[in-house]
Amino acid sequence: MALTSERKKEIFTEFGGSEKNTGSAEGQVAMLTERISELTGHLKKAKKDKNTTLSLLKMVGRRKRLLRYIMTNDIQKYRDLIKKLNLRK
């Protein structure tokens, strides 16, 4: 299921600073993390959904590139973001 506009505003307010700041890398990582978790739940039920699997892999790659960007520019923001989102690193 797609994210609602209210949920998107909450995510960008929490991670991006304001709901209008949709371009911040931290907000985008948080949005991708939310969508990745939803798709993972869907794929546990529908194992043969290859289109969703491809979309999931693309999102994971995009999130990885954004996290690398944040890490090279500000390591403390990176560590805080990883801790907030409960990612593995």
PDB file of N, CA, C and O in Angstrom:
ATOM      1  N   MET A   1       0.836  -1.175   0.000  1.00  0.00           N
ATOM      2  CA  MET A   1       0.000   0.000   0.000  1.00  0.00           C
ATOM      3  C   MET A   1       0.885   1.244   0.000  1.00  0.00           C
ATOM      4  O   MET A   1       1.914   1.278   0.675  1.00  0.00           O
ATOM      5  N   ALA A   2       0.494   2.239  -0.738  1.00  0.00           N
ATOM      6  CA  ALA A   2       1.272   3.472  -0.847  1.00  0.00           C
ATOM      7  C   ALA A   2       1.174   4.279   0.449  1.00  0.00           C
ATOM      8  O   ALA A   2       0.213   4.156   1.208  1.00  0.00           O
ATOM      9  N   LEU A   3       2.179   5.093   0.676  1.00  0.00           N
ATOM     10  CA  LEU A   3       2.183   5.945   1.855  1.00  0.00           C
ATOM     11  C   LEU A   3       1.178   7.079   1.676  1.00  0.00           C
ATOM     12  O   LEU A   3       1.034   7.621   0.580  1.00  0.00           O
ATOM     13  N   THR A   4       0.499   7.426   2.733  1.00  0.00           N
ATOM     14  CA  THR A   4      -0.441   8.538   2.674  1.00  0.00           C
ATOM     15  C   THR A   4       0.324   9.851   2.759  1.00  0.00           C
ATOM     16  O   THR A   4       1.470   9.887   3.206  1.00  0.00           O
ATOM     17  N   SER A   5      -0.313  10.908   2.333  1.00  0.00           N
ATOM     18  CA  SER A   5       0.347  12.215   2.357  1.00  0.00           C
ATOM     19  C   SER A   5       0.601  12.671   3.796  1.00  0.00           C
ATOM     20  O   SER A   5       1.580  13.372   4.053  1.00  0.00           O
ATOM     21  N   GLU A   6      -0.260  12.286   4.732  1.00  0.00           N
ATOM     22  CA  GLU A   6      -0.042  12.658   6.121  1.00  0.00           C
ATOM     23  C   GLU A   6       1.204  11.972   6.676  1.00  0.00           C
ATOM     24  O   GLU A   6       1.988  12.581   7.402  1.00  0.00           O
ATOM     25  N   ARG A   7       1.376  10.697   6.324  1.00  0.00           N
ATOM     26  CA  ARG A   7       2.554   9.953   6.792  1.00  0.00           C
ATOM     27  C   ARG A   7       3.830  10.536   6.188  1.00  0.00           C
ATOM     28  O   ARG A   7       4.851  10.633   6.870  1.00  0.00           O
ATOM     29  N   LYS A   8       3.777  10.925   4.913  1.00  0.00           N
ATOM     30  CA  LYS A   8       4.939  11.539   4.267  1.00  0.00           C
ATOM     31  C   LYS A   8       5.309  12.844   4.964  1.00  0.00           C
ATOM     32  O   LYS A   8       6.486  13.121   5.194  1.00  0.00           O
ATOM     33  N   LYS A   9       4.288  13.648   5.302  1.00  0.00           N
ATOM     34  CA  LYS A   9       4.553  14.902   6.004  1.00  0.00           C
ATOM     35  C   LYS A   9       5.190  14.645   7.359  1.00  0.00           C
ATOM     36  O   LYS A   9       6.097  15.372   7.763  1.00  0.00           O
ATOM     37  N   GLU A  10       4.725  13.614   8.071  1.00  0.00           N
ATOM     38  CA  GLU A  10       5.311  13.268   9.367  1.00  0.00           C
ATOM     39  C   GLU A  10       6.776  12.878   9.222  1.00  0.00           C
ATOM     40  O   GLU A  10       7.624  13.296  10.011  1.00  0.00           O
ATOM     41  N   ILE A  11       7.062  12.071   8.205  1.00  0.00           N
ATOM     42  CA  ILE A  11       8.433  11.606   7.996  1.00  0.00           C
ATOM     43  C   ILE A  11       9.348  12.782   7.682  1.00  0.00           C
ATOM     44  O   ILE A  11      10.433  12.888   8.253  1.00  0.00           O
ATOM     45  N   PHE A  12       8.924  13.669   6.779  1.00  0.00           N
ATOM     46  CA  PHE A  12       9.782  14.791   6.406  1.00  0.00           C
ATOM     47  C   PHE A  12       9.887  15.812   7.525  1.00  0.00           C
ATOM     48  O   PHE A  12      10.905  16.495   7.635  1.00  0.00           O
ATOM     49  N   THR A  13       8.854  15.935   8.365  1.00  0.00           N
ATOM     50  CA  THR A  13       8.952  16.827   9.510  1.00  0.00           C
ATOM     51  C   THR A  13       9.967  16.292  10.516  1.00  0.00           C
ATOM     52  O   THR A  13      10.745  17.053  11.090  1.00  0.00           O
ATOM     53  N   GLU A  14       9.952  14.991  10.722  1.00  0.00           N
ATOM     54  CA  GLU A  14      10.861  14.386  11.700  1.00  0.00           C
ATOM     55  C   GLU A  14      12.302  14.358  11.209  1.00  0.00           C
ATOM     56  O   GLU A  14      13.218  14.657  11.976  1.00  0.00           O
ATOM     57  N   PHE A  15      12.518  14.007   9.956  1.00  0.00           N
ATOM     58  CA  PHE A  15      13.874  13.804   9.468  1.00  0.00           C
ATOM     59  C   PHE A  15      14.394  14.948   8.602  1.00  0.00           C
ATOM     60  O   PHE A  15      15.601  15.191   8.574  1.00  0.00           O
ATOM     61  N   GLY A  16      13.514  15.656   7.893  1.00  0.00           N
ATOM     62  CA  GLY A  16      13.966  16.694   6.973  1.00  0.00           C
ATOM     63  C   GLY A  16      13.946  18.091   7.547  1.00  0.00           C
ATOM     64  O   GLY A  16      14.488  19.014   6.939  1.00  0.00           O
ATOM     65  N   GLY A  17      13.341  18.265   8.693  1.00  0.00           N
ATOM     66  CA  GLY A  17      13.266  19.576   9.309  1.00  0.00           C
ATOM     67  C   GLY A  17      11.896  20.211   9.177  1.00  0.00           C
ATOM     68  O   GLY A  17      11.380  20.766  10.147  1.00  0.00           O
ATOM     69  N   SER A  18      11.292  20.142   7.990  1.00  0.00           N
ATOM     70  CA  SER A  18       9.931  20.640   7.789  1.00  0.00           C
ATOM     71  C   SER A  18       9.263  19.777   6.732  1.00  0.00           C
ATOM     72  O   SER A  18       9.928  19.040   6.005  1.00  0.00           O
ATOM     73  N   GLU A  19       7.958  19.875   6.653  1.00  0.00           N
ATOM     74  CA  GLU A  19       7.235  19.033   5.693  1.00  0.00           C
ATOM     75  C   GLU A  19       7.461  19.483   4.255  1.00  0.00           C
ATOM     76  O   GLU A  19       7.215  18.714   3.326  1.00  0.00           O
ATOM     77  N   LYS A  20       7.919  20.696   4.057  1.00  0.00           N
ATOM     78  CA  LYS A  20       8.199  21.201   2.708  1.00  0.00           C
ATOM     79  C   LYS A  20       9.592  20.804   2.224  1.00  0.00           C
ATOM     80  O   LYS A  20       9.878  20.894   1.030  1.00  0.00           O
ATOM     81  N   ASN A  21      10.453  20.372   3.127  1.00  0.00           N
ATOM     82  CA  ASN A  21      11.835  20.041   2.780  1.00  0.00           C
ATOM     83  C   ASN A  21      11.915  18.581   2.308  1.00  0.00           C
ATOM     84  O   ASN A  21      12.482  17.732   2.996  1.00  0.00           O
ATOM     85  N   THR A  22      11.351  18.302   1.145  1.00  0.00           N
ATOM     86  CA  THR A  22      11.310  16.933   0.645  1.00  0.00           C
ATOM     87  C   THR A  22      12.586  16.537  -0.068  1.00  0.00           C
ATOM     88  O   THR A  22      12.748  15.373  -0.433  1.00  0.00           O
ATOM     89  N   GLY A  23      13.495  17.473  -0.274  1.00  0.00           N
ATOM     90  CA  GLY A  23      14.729  17.166  -0.984  1.00  0.00           C
ATOM     91  C   GLY A  23      15.875  16.782  -0.087  1.00  0.00           C
ATOM     92  O   GLY A  23      16.938  16.405  -0.581  1.00  0.00           O
ATOM     93  N   SER A  24      15.696  16.863   1.222  1.00  0.00           N
ATOM     94  CA  SER A  24      16.804  16.542   2.117  1.00  0.00           C
ATOM     95  C   SER A  24      17.138  15.053   2.025  1.00  0.00           C
ATOM     96  O   SER A  24      16.249  14.208   1.915  1.00  0.00           O
ATOM     97  N   ALA A  25      18.407  14.756   2.072  1.00  0.00           N
ATOM     98  CA  ALA A  25      18.846  13.371   1.940  1.00  0.00           C
ATOM     99  C   ALA A  25      18.347  12.528   3.114  1.00  0.00           C
ATOM    100  O   ALA A  25      17.990  11.365   2.930  1.00  0.00           O
ATOM    101  N   GLU A  26      18.318  13.101   4.308  1.00  0.00           N
ATOM    102  CA  GLU A  26      17.848  12.361   5.475  1.00  0.00           C
ATOM    103  C   GLU A  26      16.372  12.000   5.339  1.00  0.00           C
ATOM    104  O   GLU A  26      15.968  10.885   5.667  1.00  0.00           O
ATOM    105  N   GLY A  27      15.568  12.947   4.855  1.00  0.00           N
ATOM    106  CA  GLY A  27      14.152  12.678   4.647  1.00  0.00           C
ATOM    107  C   GLY A  27      13.918  11.632   3.575  1.00  0.00           C
ATOM    108  O   GLY A  27      13.031  10.789   3.706  1.00  0.00           O
ATOM    109  N   GLN A  28      14.710  11.683   2.516  1.00  0.00           N
ATOM    110  CA  GLN A  28      14.565  10.702   1.455  1.00  0.00           C
ATOM    111  C   GLN A  28      14.943   9.304   1.932  1.00  0.00           C
ATOM    112  O   GLN A  28      14.296   8.323   1.565  1.00  0.00           O
ATOM    113  N   VAL A  29      15.992   9.210   2.751  1.00  0.00           N
ATOM    114  CA  VAL A  29      16.387   7.907   3.294  1.00  0.00           C
ATOM    115  C   VAL A  29      15.283   7.355   4.189  1.00  0.00           C
ATOM    116  O   VAL A  29      14.975   6.165   4.140  1.00  0.00           O
ATOM    117  N   ALA A  30      14.689   8.219   5.005  1.00  0.00           N
ATOM    118  CA  ALA A  30      13.608   7.773   5.886  1.00  0.00           C
ATOM    119  C   ALA A  30      12.394   7.314   5.071  1.00  0.00           C
ATOM    120  O   ALA A  30      11.757   6.318   5.415  1.00  0.00           O
ATOM    121  N   MET A  31      12.075   8.033   3.998  1.00  0.00           N
ATOM    122  CA  MET A  31      10.957   7.657   3.139  1.00  0.00           C
ATOM    123  C   MET A  31      11.234   6.311   2.461  1.00  0.00           C
ATOM    124  O   MET A  31      10.359   5.446   2.410  1.00  0.00           O
ATOM    125  N   LEU A  32      12.435   6.142   1.950  1.00  0.00           N
ATOM    126  CA  LEU A  32      12.786   4.876   1.307  1.00  0.00           C
ATOM    127  C   LEU A  32      12.746   3.723   2.301  1.00  0.00           C
ATOM    128  O   LEU A  32      12.305   2.625   1.960  1.00  0.00           O
ATOM    129  N   THR A  33      13.198   3.962   3.518  1.00  0.00           N
ATOM    130  CA  THR A  33      13.179   2.918   4.537  1.00  0.00           C
ATOM    131  C   THR A  33      11.750   2.481   4.835  1.00  0.00           C
ATOM    132  O   THR A  33      11.477   1.292   4.996  1.00  0.00           O
ATOM    133  N   GLU A  34      10.854   3.437   4.907  1.00  0.00           N
ATOM    134  CA  GLU A  34       9.435   3.129   5.156  1.00  0.00           C
ATOM    135  C   GLU A  34       8.853   2.289   4.017  1.00  0.00           C
ATOM    136  O   GLU A  34       8.168   1.294   4.254  1.00  0.00           O
ATOM    137  N   ARG A  35       9.137   2.704   2.774  1.00  0.00           N
ATOM    138  CA  ARG A  35       8.616   1.977   1.621  1.00  0.00           C
ATOM    139  C   ARG A  35       9.246   0.597   1.499  1.00  0.00           C
ATOM    140  O   ARG A  35       8.571  -0.356   1.107  1.00  0.00           O
ATOM    141  N   ILE A  36      10.524   0.475   1.827  1.00  0.00           N
ATOM    142  CA  ILE A  36      11.207  -0.817   1.763  1.00  0.00           C
ATOM    143  C   ILE A  36      10.597  -1.794   2.762  1.00  0.00           C
ATOM    144  O   ILE A  36      10.415  -2.971   2.452  1.00  0.00           O
ATOM    145  N   SER A  37      10.282  -1.310   3.950  1.00  0.00           N
ATOM    146  CA  SER A  37       9.690  -2.202   4.949  1.00  0.00           C
ATOM    147  C   SER A  37       8.298  -2.664   4.516  1.00  0.00           C
ATOM    148  O   SER A  37       7.922  -3.809   4.768  1.00  0.00           O
ATOM    149  N   GLU A  38       7.527  -1.780   3.863  1.00  0.00           N
ATOM    150  CA  GLU A  38       6.207  -2.182   3.362  1.00  0.00           C
ATOM    151  C   GLU A  38       6.329  -3.234   2.262  1.00  0.00           C
ATOM    152  O   GLU A  38       5.593  -4.221   2.249  1.00  0.00           O
ATOM    153  N   LEU A  39       7.261  -3.013   1.343  1.00  0.00           N
ATOM    154  CA  LEU A  39       7.428  -3.962   0.241  1.00  0.00           C
ATOM    155  C   LEU A  39       7.956  -5.302   0.730  1.00  0.00           C
ATOM    156  O   LEU A  39       7.608  -6.346   0.179  1.00  0.00           O
ATOM    157  N   THR A  40       8.783  -5.279   1.748  1.00  0.00           N
ATOM    158  CA  THR A  40       9.288  -6.532   2.305  1.00  0.00           C
ATOM    159  C   THR A  40       8.148  -7.359   2.883  1.00  0.00           C
ATOM    160  O   THR A  40       8.106  -8.577   2.709  1.00  0.00           O
ATOM    161  N   GLY A  41       7.226  -6.695   3.569  1.00  0.00           N
ATOM    162  CA  GLY A  41       6.059  -7.396   4.095  1.00  0.00           C
ATOM    163  C   GLY A  41       5.192  -7.966   2.991  1.00  0.00           C
ATOM    164  O   GLY A  41       4.658  -9.067   3.123  1.00  0.00           O
ATOM    165  N   HIS A  42       5.048  -7.223   1.901  1.00  0.00           N
ATOM    166  CA  HIS A  42       4.257  -7.707   0.769  1.00  0.00           C
ATOM    167  C   HIS A  42       4.914  -8.923   0.128  1.00  0.00           C
ATOM    168  O   HIS A  42       4.234  -9.881  -0.240  1.00  0.00           O
ATOM    169  N   LEU A  43       6.227  -8.882  -0.004  1.00  0.00           N
ATOM    170  CA  LEU A  43       6.926  -9.978  -0.678  1.00  0.00           C
ATOM    171  C   LEU A  43       6.977 -11.252   0.161  1.00  0.00           C
ATOM    172  O   LEU A  43       7.223 -12.333  -0.375  1.00  0.00           O
ATOM    173  N   LYS A  44       6.750 -11.141   1.454  1.00  0.00           N
ATOM    174  CA  LYS A  44       6.663 -12.356   2.270  1.00  0.00           C
ATOM    175  C   LYS A  44       5.405 -13.147   1.912  1.00  0.00           C
ATOM    176  O   LYS A  44       5.384 -14.373   2.025  1.00  0.00           O
ATOM    177  N   LYS A  45       4.366 -12.445   1.484  1.00  0.00           N
ATOM    178  CA  LYS A  45       3.119 -13.106   1.087  1.00  0.00           C
ATOM    179  C   LYS A  45       3.144 -13.524  -0.380  1.00  0.00           C
ATOM    180  O   LYS A  45       2.701 -14.620  -0.724  1.00  0.00           O
ATOM    181  N   ALA A  46       3.661 -12.651  -1.244  1.00  0.00           N
ATOM    182  CA  ALA A  46       3.650 -12.894  -2.690  1.00  0.00           C
ATOM    183  C   ALA A  46       5.087 -13.087  -3.171  1.00  0.00           C
ATOM    184  O   ALA A  46       5.716 -12.151  -3.666  1.00  0.00           O
ATOM    185  N   LYS A  47       5.593 -14.296  -3.022  1.00  0.00           N
ATOM    186  CA  LYS A  47       6.992 -14.568  -3.328  1.00  0.00           C
ATOM    187  C   LYS A  47       7.321 -14.466  -4.809  1.00  0.00           C
ATOM    188  O   LYS A  47       8.477 -14.228  -5.158  1.00  0.00           O
ATOM    189  N   LYS A  48       6.350 -14.638  -5.686  1.00  0.00           N
ATOM    190  CA  LYS A  48       6.628 -14.653  -7.120  1.00  0.00           C
ATOM    191  C   LYS A  48       6.389 -13.310  -7.799  1.00  0.00           C
ATOM    192  O   LYS A  48       6.370 -13.235  -9.028  1.00  0.00           O
ATOM    193  N   ASP A  49       6.211 -12.274  -7.035  1.00  0.00           N
ATOM    194  CA  ASP A  49       5.981 -10.942  -7.581  1.00  0.00           C
ATOM    195  C   ASP A  49       7.329 -10.334  -7.984  1.00  0.00           C
ATOM    196  O   ASP A  49       7.980  -9.658  -7.188  1.00  0.00           O
ATOM    197  N   LYS A  50       7.731 -10.584  -9.215  1.00  0.00           N
ATOM    198  CA  LYS A  50       9.059 -10.188  -9.680  1.00  0.00           C
ATOM    199  C   LYS A  50       9.180  -8.683  -9.893  1.00  0.00           C
ATOM    200  O   LYS A  50      10.257  -8.121  -9.692  1.00  0.00           O
ATOM    201  N   ASN A  51       8.103  -8.023 -10.295  1.00  0.00           N
ATOM    202  CA  ASN A  51       8.162  -6.569 -10.491  1.00  0.00           C
ATOM    203  C   ASN A  51       8.419  -5.847  -9.169  1.00  0.00           C
ATOM    204  O   ASN A  51       9.204  -4.901  -9.114  1.00  0.00           O
ATOM    205  N   THR A  52       7.764  -6.292  -8.124  1.00  0.00           N
ATOM    206  CA  THR A  52       7.973  -5.686  -6.824  1.00  0.00           C
ATOM    207  C   THR A  52       9.378  -5.986  -6.305  1.00  0.00           C
ATOM    208  O   THR A  52       9.991  -5.144  -5.648  1.00  0.00           O
ATOM    209  N   THR A  53       9.884  -7.174  -6.595  1.00  0.00           N
ATOM    210  CA  THR A  53      11.239  -7.518  -6.190  1.00  0.00           C
ATOM    211  C   THR A  53      12.254  -6.590  -6.845  1.00  0.00           C
ATOM    212  O   THR A  53      13.188  -6.126  -6.191  1.00  0.00           O
ATOM    213  N   LEU A  54      12.072  -6.320  -8.134  1.00  0.00           N
ATOM    214  CA  LEU A  54      12.963  -5.414  -8.839  1.00  0.00           C
ATOM    215  C   LEU A  54      12.872  -4.006  -8.267  1.00  0.00           C
ATOM    216  O   LEU A  54      13.896  -3.347  -8.084  1.00  0.00           O
ATOM    217  N   SER A  55      11.670  -3.543  -7.986  1.00  0.00           N
ATOM    218  CA  SER A  55      11.482  -2.215  -7.398  1.00  0.00           C
ATOM    219  C   SER A  55      12.140  -2.128  -6.035  1.00  0.00           C
ATOM    220  O   SER A  55      12.747  -1.112  -5.699  1.00  0.00           O
ATOM    221  N   LEU A  56      12.023  -3.185  -5.251  1.00  0.00           N
ATOM    222  CA  LEU A  56      12.633  -3.214  -3.934  1.00  0.00           C
ATOM    223  C   LEU A  56      14.155  -3.112  -4.039  1.00  0.00           C
ATOM    224  O   LEU A  56      14.778  -2.371  -3.279  1.00  0.00           O
ATOM    225  N   LEU A  57      14.746  -3.837  -4.956  1.00  0.00           N
ATOM    226  CA  LEU A  57      16.198  -3.790  -5.126  1.00  0.00           C
ATOM    227  C   LEU A  57      16.662  -2.406  -5.575  1.00  0.00           C
ATOM    228  O   LEU A  57      17.717  -1.939  -5.145  1.00  0.00           O
ATOM    229  N   LYS A  58      15.892  -1.753  -6.426  1.00  0.00           N
ATOM    230  CA  LYS A  58      16.242  -0.403  -6.856  1.00  0.00           C
ATOM    231  C   LYS A  58      16.180   0.583  -5.693  1.00  0.00           C
ATOM    232  O   LYS A  58      17.034   1.460  -5.565  1.00  0.00           O
ATOM    233  N   MET A  59      15.154   0.430  -4.839  1.00  0.00           N
ATOM    234  CA  MET A  59      15.033   1.316  -3.678  1.00  0.00           C
ATOM    235  C   MET A  59      16.169   1.107  -2.695  1.00  0.00           C
ATOM    236  O   MET A  59      16.690   2.067  -2.127  1.00  0.00           O
ATOM    237  N   VAL A  60      16.552  -0.138  -2.495  1.00  0.00           N
ATOM    238  CA  VAL A  60      17.652  -0.428  -1.581  1.00  0.00           C
ATOM    239  C   VAL A  60      18.943   0.200  -2.105  1.00  0.00           C
ATOM    240  O   VAL A  60      19.724   0.759  -1.335  1.00  0.00           O
ATOM    241  N   GLY A  61      19.161   0.107  -3.406  1.00  0.00           N
ATOM    242  CA  GLY A  61      20.350   0.715  -4.001  1.00  0.00           C
ATOM    243  C   GLY A  61      20.349   2.224  -3.886  1.00  0.00           C
ATOM    244  O   GLY A  61      21.385   2.826  -3.602  1.00  0.00           O
ATOM    245  N   ARG A  62      19.195   2.847  -4.105  1.00  0.00           N
ATOM    246  CA  ARG A  62      19.083   4.297  -3.982  1.00  0.00           C
ATOM    247  C   ARG A  62      19.339   4.736  -2.546  1.00  0.00           C
ATOM    248  O   ARG A  62      20.031   5.726  -2.309  1.00  0.00           O
ATOM    249  N   ARG A  63      18.775   3.993  -1.582  1.00  0.00           N
ATOM    250  CA  ARG A  63      19.002   4.319  -0.173  1.00  0.00           C
ATOM    251  C   ARG A  63      20.474   4.178   0.186  1.00  0.00           C
ATOM    252  O   ARG A  63      21.014   4.987   0.941  1.00  0.00           O
ATOM    253  N   LYS A  64      21.119   3.154  -0.353  1.00  0.00           N
ATOM    254  CA  LYS A  64      22.538   2.933  -0.090  1.00  0.00           C
ATOM    255  C   LYS A  64      23.379   4.099  -0.612  1.00  0.00           C
ATOM    256  O   LYS A  64      24.305   4.548   0.064  1.00  0.00           O
ATOM    257  N   ARG A  65      23.060   4.588  -1.809  1.00  0.00           N
ATOM    258  CA  ARG A  65      23.799   5.721  -2.372  1.00  0.00           C
ATOM    259  C   ARG A  65      23.567   6.988  -1.553  1.00  0.00           C
ATOM    260  O   ARG A  65      24.504   7.752  -1.321  1.00  0.00           O
ATOM    261  N   LEU A  66      22.339   7.217  -1.117  1.00  0.00           N
ATOM    262  CA  LEU A  66      22.056   8.396  -0.297  1.00  0.00           C
ATOM    263  C   LEU A  66      22.774   8.316   1.053  1.00  0.00           C
ATOM    264  O   LEU A  66      23.285   9.319   1.551  1.00  0.00           O
ATOM    265  N   LEU A  67      22.808   7.118   1.639  1.00  0.00           N
ATOM    266  CA  LEU A  67      23.520   6.963   2.909  1.00  0.00           C
ATOM    267  C   LEU A  67      25.018   7.200   2.732  1.00  0.00           C
ATOM    268  O   LEU A  67      25.663   7.776   3.607  1.00  0.00           O
ATOM    269  N   ARG A  68      25.566   6.764   1.614  1.00  0.00           N
ATOM    270  CA  ARG A  68      26.983   7.005   1.351  1.00  0.00           C
ATOM    271  C   ARG A  68      27.245   8.496   1.206  1.00  0.00           C
ATOM    272  O   ARG A  68      28.266   8.994   1.680  1.00  0.00           O
ATOM    273  N   TYR A  69      26.332   9.215   0.553  1.00  0.00           N
ATOM    274  CA  TYR A  69      26.450  10.667   0.405  1.00  0.00           C
ATOM    275  C   TYR A  69      26.436  11.354   1.761  1.00  0.00           C
ATOM    276  O   TYR A  69      27.261  12.228   2.023  1.00  0.00           O
ATOM    277  N   ILE A  70      25.506  10.966   2.622  1.00  0.00           N
ATOM    278  CA  ILE A  70      25.415  11.561   3.956  1.00  0.00           C
ATOM    279  C   ILE A  70      26.676  11.251   4.749  1.00  0.00           C
ATOM    280  O   ILE A  70      27.189  12.113   5.463  1.00  0.00           O
ATOM    281  N   MET A  71      27.180  10.023   4.628  1.00  0.00           N
ATOM    282  CA  MET A  71      28.358   9.618   5.381  1.00  0.00           C
ATOM    283  C   MET A  71      29.585  10.434   4.972  1.00  0.00           C
ATOM    284  O   MET A  71      30.381  10.818   5.830  1.00  0.00           O
ATOM    285  N   THR A  72      29.747  10.701   3.683  1.00  0.00           N
ATOM    286  CA  THR A  72      30.923  11.453   3.250  1.00  0.00           C
ATOM    287  C   THR A  72      30.838  12.923   3.636  1.00  0.00           C
ATOM    288  O   THR A  72      31.871  13.557   3.853  1.00  0.00           O
ATOM    289  N   ASN A  73      29.637  13.478   3.726  1.00  0.00           N
ATOM    290  CA  ASN A  73      29.498  14.902   4.047  1.00  0.00           C
ATOM    291  C   ASN A  73      29.448  15.184   5.539  1.00  0.00           C
ATOM    292  O   ASN A  73      30.044  16.157   6.002  1.00  0.00           O
ATOM    293  N   ASP A  74      28.748  14.350   6.301  1.00  0.00           N
ATOM    294  CA  ASP A  74      28.617  14.595   7.742  1.00  0.00           C
ATOM    295  C   ASP A  74      28.430  13.256   8.453  1.00  0.00           C
ATOM    296  O   ASP A  74      27.332  12.701   8.473  1.00  0.00           O
ATOM    297  N   ILE A  75      29.515  12.747   9.034  1.00  0.00           N
ATOM    298  CA  ILE A  75      29.490  11.414   9.646  1.00  0.00           C
ATOM    299  C   ILE A  75      28.566  11.370  10.867  1.00  0.00           C
ATOM    300  O   ILE A  75      27.968  10.331  11.147  1.00  0.00           O
ATOM    301  N   GLN A  76      28.441  12.476  11.589  1.00  0.00           N
ATOM    302  CA  GLN A  76      27.584  12.469  12.777  1.00  0.00           C
ATOM    303  C   GLN A  76      26.112  12.372  12.399  1.00  0.00           C
ATOM    304  O   GLN A  76      25.351  11.662  13.056  1.00  0.00           O
ATOM    305  N   LYS A  77      25.699  13.083  11.340  1.00  0.00           N
ATOM    306  CA  LYS A  77      24.316  12.963  10.856  1.00  0.00           C
ATOM    307  C   LYS A  77      24.035  11.531  10.415  1.00  0.00           C
ATOM    308  O   LYS A  77      22.958  10.987  10.659  1.00  0.00           O
ATOM    309  N   TYR A  78      25.021  10.939   9.763  1.00  0.00           N
ATOM    310  CA  TYR A  78      24.891   9.558   9.299  1.00  0.00           C
ATOM    311  C   TYR A  78      24.663   8.620  10.475  1.00  0.00           C
ATOM    312  O   TYR A  78      23.753   7.792  10.443  1.00  0.00           O
ATOM    313  N   ARG A  79      25.478   8.744  11.506  1.00  0.00           N
ATOM    314  CA  ARG A  79      25.345   7.863  12.675  1.00  0.00           C
ATOM    315  C   ARG A  79      24.010   8.059  13.380  1.00  0.00           C
ATOM    316  O   ARG A  79      23.383   7.092  13.812  1.00  0.00           O
ATOM    317  N   ASP A  80      23.576   9.311  13.497  1.00  0.00           N
ATOM    318  CA  ASP A  80      22.284   9.588  14.129  1.00  0.00           C
ATOM    319  C   ASP A  80      21.125   9.004  13.314  1.00  0.00           C
ATOM    320  O   ASP A  80      20.181   8.445  13.872  1.00  0.00           O
ATOM    321  N   LEU A  81      21.210   9.140  11.992  1.00  0.00           N
ATOM    322  CA  LEU A  81      20.158   8.625  11.122  1.00  0.00           C
ATOM    323  C   LEU A  81      20.067   7.109  11.190  1.00  0.00           C
ATOM    324  O   LEU A  81      18.973   6.546  11.252  1.00  0.00           O
ATOM    325  N   ILE A  82      21.214   6.454  11.178  1.00  0.00           N
ATOM    326  CA  ILE A  82      21.243   4.994  11.272  1.00  0.00           C
ATOM    327  C   ILE A  82      20.622   4.531  12.593  1.00  0.00           C
ATOM    328  O   ILE A  82      19.883   3.548  12.636  1.00  0.00           O
ATOM    329  N   LYS A  83      20.932   5.244  13.645  1.00  0.00           N
ATOM    330  CA  LYS A  83      20.396   4.888  14.958  1.00  0.00           C
ATOM    331  C   LYS A  83      18.876   5.103  15.018  1.00  0.00           C
ATOM    332  O   LYS A  83      18.147   4.264  15.547  1.00  0.00           O
ATOM    333  N   LYS A  84      18.405   6.238  14.469  1.00  0.00           N
ATOM    334  CA  LYS A  84      16.966   6.536  14.479  1.00  0.00           C
ATOM    335  C   LYS A  84      16.156   5.544  13.671  1.00  0.00           C
ATOM    336  O   LYS A  84      15.061   5.152  14.074  1.00  0.00           O
ATOM    337  N   LEU A  85      16.699   5.131  12.515  1.00  0.00           N
ATOM    338  CA  LEU A  85      15.964   4.252  11.619  1.00  0.00           C
ATOM    339  C   LEU A  85      16.171   2.775  11.920  1.00  0.00           C
ATOM    340  O   LEU A  85      15.570   1.919  11.270  1.00  0.00           O
ATOM    341  N   ASN A  86      17.011   2.469  12.895  1.00  0.00           N
ATOM    342  CA  ASN A  86      17.320   1.099  13.284  1.00  0.00           C
ATOM    343  C   ASN A  86      17.852   0.286  12.114  1.00  0.00           C
ATOM    344  O   ASN A  86      17.448  -0.857  11.898  1.00  0.00           O
ATOM    345  N   LEU A  87      18.760   0.889  11.366  1.00  0.00           N
ATOM    346  CA  LEU A  87      19.406   0.165  10.282  1.00  0.00           C
ATOM    347  C   LEU A  87      20.592  -0.594  10.852  1.00  0.00           C
ATOM    348  O   LEU A  87      21.010  -0.325  11.978  1.00  0.00           O
ATOM    349  N   ARG A  88      21.126  -1.505  10.120  1.00  0.00           N
ATOM    350  CA  ARG A  88      22.092  -2.460  10.628  1.00  0.00           C
ATOM    351  C   ARG A  88      23.427  -1.860  11.038  1.00  0.00           C
ATOM    352  O   ARG A  88      24.116  -2.427  11.886  1.00  0.00           O
ATOM    353  N   LYS A  89      23.811  -0.724  10.455  1.00  0.00           N
ATOM    354  CA  LYS A  89      25.151  -0.192  10.694  1.00  0.00           C
ATOM    355  C   LYS A  89      25.229   0.635  11.940  1.00  0.00           C
ATOM    356  O   LYS A  89      26.295   1.151  12.273  1.00  0.00           O
TER     357      LYS A  89
END
